[in-house]
Amino acid sequence: METKYYIDMDGVAAVWNERASIEDTFKRGYFLAREPDEKILALVRLLKNSGRSVSFLSSVYTVGTAKAEKSEWLVRNGMGTVPCTFVPYGDDKSLYIKANERNVLLDDFSENLRRWEAAGHIGFKYYNGINGTHGTWGGYALTRNMSAAAMFKTLTSIAESN
């Protein structure tokens, strides 16, 4: 069975602005201005270049510019050829993928990962330096201190052995 890798954008591929308010995230240019997490983008390239299936899976507001800005962000950061599925904010991400495959999600938000795993998939928390302060996630994890190669090895060895 093929393993499919899904990568979240906000707080994973794109560095989250921890000082931003919810109102700020609705402002034009907010998502387009996010800095890339270069290690995550390198991980995506490693997955893609090794022949593995990799896609972005990102939540967006149903109003405003988030979807268009995130699409443009991917192009600007060299990820324009990587597929992306946008999910309405608050929806369960597992409802937007094929259920009969081995699916792996790398996300920084524990609730997304709990829903993902409840649907029978494999979740990995990404500790980005600003999340994980409450200790609510006890599953697989990657950290921003890891190299892209170490993330790749950890992610693929665990996911493909399950």
C-alpha positions as CSV (number, residue, x, y, z in Angstrom):
1,M,0.0,0.0,0.0
2,E,1.4,3.4,-1.0
3,T,1.9,5.9,1.8
4,K,0.7,9.5,1.1
5,Y,2.2,12.4,3.0
6,Y,0.3,15.5,3.7
7,I,2.0,18.7,5.0
8,D,0.2,21.5,6.8
9,M,1.1,25.0,5.8
10,D,0.4,27.4,8.7
11,G,3.0,26.8,11.5
12,V,4.6,24.0,9.5
13,A,5.7,24.9,5.9
14,A,5.0,28.6,6.6
15,V,6.3,30.1,9.9
16,W,3.4,31.3,12.0
17,N,3.3,34.8,13.4
18,E,2.6,34.2,17.1
19,R,1.9,37.9,17.7
20,A,-0.8,38.1,15.0
21,S,-4.4,38.4,16.1
22,I,-7.3,36.6,14.4
23,E,-8.2,39.9,12.8
24,D,-4.6,40.2,11.4
25,T,-5.0,36.8,9.6
26,F,-7.9,38.2,7.7
27,K,-5.9,41.1,6.4
28,R,-4.8,41.1,2.7
29,G,-1.2,40.0,2.5
30,Y,-1.0,38.2,5.8
31,F,-0.5,34.6,4.4
32,L,1.6,35.8,1.5
33,A,4.0,37.4,3.9
34,R,4.7,34.3,5.9
35,E,8.4,33.2,5.9
36,P,9.0,29.7,4.7
37,D,10.3,27.0,7.1
38,E,13.2,26.0,4.9
39,K,13.7,22.6,6.6
40,I,10.1,21.7,5.9
41,L,10.4,22.7,2.3
42,A,13.5,20.6,2.0
43,L,11.6,17.7,3.6
44,V,8.9,18.1,0.9
45,R,11.6,18.1,-1.8
46,L,13.1,14.9,-0.3
47,L,9.8,13.2,-0.3
48,K,9.0,14.3,-3.8
49,N,12.4,13.4,-5.2
50,S,12.3,10.0,-3.6
51,G,9.1,9.2,-5.6
52,R,6.8,9.4,-2.6
53,S,3.4,11.0,-2.8
54,V,3.4,14.4,-1.0
55,S,0.8,17.2,-0.9
56,F,-0.1,20.2,1.2
57,L,-3.3,20.1,3.2
58,S,-4.2,23.5,4.6
59,S,-7.1,25.1,6.2
60,V,-8.5,28.4,4.8
61,Y,-11.2,30.8,5.6
62,T,-14.2,30.6,3.4
63,V,-14.1,34.4,2.9
64,G,-11.1,36.6,2.2
65,T,-7.8,36.1,0.4
66,A,-6.3,33.2,2.3
67,K,-6.8,30.5,-0.4
68,A,-5.4,32.7,-3.2
69,E,-2.5,33.9,-1.0
70,K,-1.5,30.4,0.1
71,S,-1.6,29.3,-3.6
72,E,0.7,32.2,-4.5
73,W,2.9,31.5,-1.5
74,L,3.5,27.9,-2.7
75,V,4.5,29.2,-6.2
76,R,6.8,31.9,-4.8
77,N,8.5,29.4,-2.5
78,G,9.2,26.8,-5.2
79,M,6.3,24.5,-4.2
80,G,4.0,25.3,-7.1
81,T,4.2,21.8,-8.6
82,V,3.2,20.1,-5.3
83,P,-0.5,19.4,-5.1
84,C,-2.5,21.3,-2.4
85,T,-5.9,20.7,-1.0
86,F,-7.6,23.5,0.8
87,V,-10.0,22.6,3.6
88,P,-12.5,25.1,5.1
89,Y,-11.2,26.3,8.4
90,G,-12.5,24.1,11.3
91,D,-13.3,21.1,9.1
92,D,-11.7,17.7,9.7
93,K,-8.8,17.3,7.3
94,S,-9.3,13.6,7.1
95,L,-12.6,14.2,5.2
96,Y,-10.7,15.6,2.3
97,I,-8.5,12.6,1.5
98,K,-9.0,9.0,0.3
99,A,-9.7,6.9,3.4
100,N,-8.5,3.6,2.0
101,E,-4.8,4.6,1.8
102,R,-2.0,4.9,4.3
103,N,-2.1,8.6,5.0
104,V,0.4,10.6,7.1
105,L,-0.2,14.2,8.3
106,L,2.5,16.5,9.5
107,D,0.6,19.3,11.4
108,D,1.3,21.6,14.3
109,F,-2.2,21.6,15.8
110,S,-3.0,18.6,18.0
111,E,-6.8,18.7,17.4
112,N,-6.2,18.2,13.7
113,L,-3.9,15.3,14.5
114,R,-6.4,13.7,16.9
115,R,-9.1,13.8,14.3
116,W,-6.7,12.4,11.7
117,E,-5.7,9.5,13.9
118,A,-9.4,8.8,14.8
119,A,-10.0,8.3,11.1
120,G,-7.3,5.6,11.1
121,H,-4.4,7.6,9.7
122,I,-0.9,8.4,11.1
123,G,-0.3,11.8,12.6
124,F,3.0,13.6,13.3
125,K,3.1,16.7,15.4
126,Y,5.5,19.4,14.2
127,Y,7.0,21.3,17.2
128,N,7.8,24.6,15.6
129,G,9.1,26.4,18.7
130,I,5.9,28.2,19.6
131,N,3.5,25.3,20.0
132,G,3.4,22.3,22.2
133,T,3.4,24.2,25.4
134,H,0.5,22.3,27.0
135,G,1.8,18.8,26.4
136,T,-1.4,17.5,24.9
137,W,0.2,15.5,22.1
138,G,1.7,12.1,23.0
139,G,2.2,10.6,19.5
140,Y,4.8,10.8,16.8
141,A,6.6,14.1,16.4
142,L,9.2,16.1,14.5
143,T,10.9,19.2,15.7
144,R,12.3,22.3,14.1
145,N,15.7,21.4,15.5
146,M,15.9,18.3,13.3
147,S,17.6,18.5,9.9
148,A,15.4,17.8,6.9
149,A,17.3,14.5,6.4
150,A,16.5,13.4,9.9
151,M,12.9,14.4,9.5
152,F,12.7,12.4,6.3
153,K,14.2,9.3,7.9
154,T,12.0,9.5,11.0
155,L,8.8,10.2,9.0
156,T,9.3,7.6,6.4
157,S,10.7,4.8,8.6
158,I,7.8,5.1,11.1
159,A,5.0,5.7,8.5
160,E,6.1,2.9,6.1
161,S,6.6,0.3,8.8
162,N,3.0,0.6,10.0
